[in-house]
Amino acid sequence: MSEKYIHIDTDNRFLTLHDCIAEKVYLQDGVLVFEFNDGFWIGPEHPDNPYNECLRTDKAKVEFVLENGEEYDAYAWLHVQENPKSRKKTVRDWDLDLFMNKINSGKCAYEFIEHYINTQSPTENLFEGELRGEGKLNFSQCWLRIWATKVKYYWNNVLPDRPW
């Protein structure tokens, strides 16, 4: 059964994923979906935020409608810098299936830190983030590039007791 949401935004001017952790990610009909148990941030300027501060939502999700649908391999790219106990760092390119499997298995979650949009190619979204988990994946830097024709932000309520 699909979760119902009150709000659906297609503009991120007053929304941010900064410091938000995705605990689940999946691909469905050419749409890459991230689910956030602790929601994401809604700025005070958002018309549906009745408070005068940046606050978190309750459970939320974000959908990226991929540029070429089901042929997603070339349109979602991950660059992971693993952080082993030794001083040596290992850099690997992960495919989307490996990324989704690691997150959905509970071995790690993905924390969004920065979001860059290519002004020359507006469908290109680049996220700098970190994998959060145990062992060598904990605090591993992970760049995620998603080519999406549309992004949808789903949420229900602003939580006044969870300020920035």
Disulfide bonds with the S-S distance in Angstrom:
none
